[in-house]
Amino acid sequence: MYRTLARPSRDLRNNYADVIRSLKEHDQVLITNNGKGEAVLINAEDYAAYEEYLHIRYVKEKLEEAETRAADPTVNWLTHDEFFAKAREKL
């Protein structure tokens, strides 16, 4: 389970090892400056998982849009040959 730990910005310099240890434990570190949040740090593995999640969500949204358009009887569709003929014209 993720925990969010608030740390002042000076801890990046003075207690870097502690900050990194928190990240390795999959904690999120909220960096503050004068008591206000400025940044959130997560470890690289969690960042990669987040990026993958965003990509999958984007693809799902686009597929849903395509399915909605495909179901619309007013949309004019090109045949396979028409599509590739137009694509060759543009190239």
Order of alpha helices (4+ residues) and beta strands (2+ residues): beta-alpha-alpha-beta-beta-alpha-alpha
